[in-house]
Amino acid sequence: MDAGIDVAGVKRSFGAVHAVREVTFTAAPGRVTGLVGPNGSGKTTLMLMLASLLRPDEGRMRLGGVDPVADPAAVRRLLGWMPDSLGAWPSLTAREVLVATAQLYDLTREAARTRADELLELVDLNALAASPARVLSRGQKQRLALARALVHDPRVLLLDEPASGLDPQARIALRVLLRRLAAEGRTILISSHVLYELEEVVDDAVFLVEGRTVGSDRIAAAATRVRVWRVRAAADTARPMDAVRLDIASALGRTGPEVGVDRRDVLVPFADEAAAVAGLRSLVSAGLPIVEFAPAVGDLEHAFLDLRADAAGAPDAASTPRSSPGAAPTPESAHPSPRSPSPSPGAPPRPAAPPGSRSDDGSSA
């Protein structure tokens, strides 16, 4: 059975707010797919619908061939869901969180303990196994949340901001782990605001703008627009950066205003990679000591910024360099129970539905 994700024409509103207007995409087994979009674009709402925690108003969804609306229990058996906040039971230790979750998936207590120890080692939390979940740092809670999502060896993973709060070493370990999980044939869908992190791990990307998926033709057009490149010359403290900027502009046959400065780097727009290659040749031929020459932003961020500019009716977003959008807080998310068909609004915290559960009326979405 295909373990991929198939979404067609999905919509979801909360009263007058159209959170998801029209979403269509597929995510293939054995690949990592990134869900890219600004705050308010519908990413978390879409994730909640895929996780069977919200019903779509319209459209069709399949995870591993299973409809999460018609058979949420079956979807939860094949799905690993990592929300953007842990939502663990504060009285339990890290090991107990995993043991309790494993038992919800019908593992025996002995098998649940064995699986918990395997996962604690996998996410490097062995030393904190006996610590209450409430005392873990943000990054440690993220690692525990990932372990919890993997407890039943799912074929599909939904990960909402999985790298949030992780230190650099943990981010690298996460990237390696996700690539390994994908290589084992799992379908992985990741939502993140931090585009350079997605760039390092994803095979495919789904762009959401104002609640709609963006067609491949628009993405291709955005990717081919003028792009800013970052040029760095060998440090010379005796020369001001403006002089270096003018040297580079002169070697490229550009006027001064076309070329900008960002700290130690000079920013130069090129129409495409062929123009960038020709520009680098010109700089080297002019005898300039170039030590770094690369796009100012990655492919995902470049396309994302252009798509946002199109949506806002703004001029070409590639004409000026921008930083990655900040990862603003998103609503606390629920962890679905593999047994109950839908979360119970207002239910007290229990292993099947940690704090942060949402109801179909969207009151906490």
Secondary structure, DSSP 8 states (H G I E B T S, - for coil): ----EEEEEEEEEETTEEEEEEEEEEE-TTSEEEEE--TTSSHHHHHHHHTTSS--SEEEEEETTB-TTT-HHHHHHHEEEE-SS----TTSBHHHHHHHHHHHTT--HHHHHHHHHHHHHHTT-GGGTTSBGGGS-HHHHHHHHHHHHTTT--SEEEEESTTTT--HHHHHHHHHHHHHHHHTT-EEEEE-S-HHHHHHH-SEEEEEETTEE--HHHHHHHHTS-EEEEEEE---TTS-HHHHHHHHHHHTT--GGG-EEETTEEEEEESSHHHHHHHHHHHHHTT--EEEEEESS-HHHHHHHHHHHHHHT-S-GGGS-----------------SSSSS--TT---BTTB-TT---TT-TT-
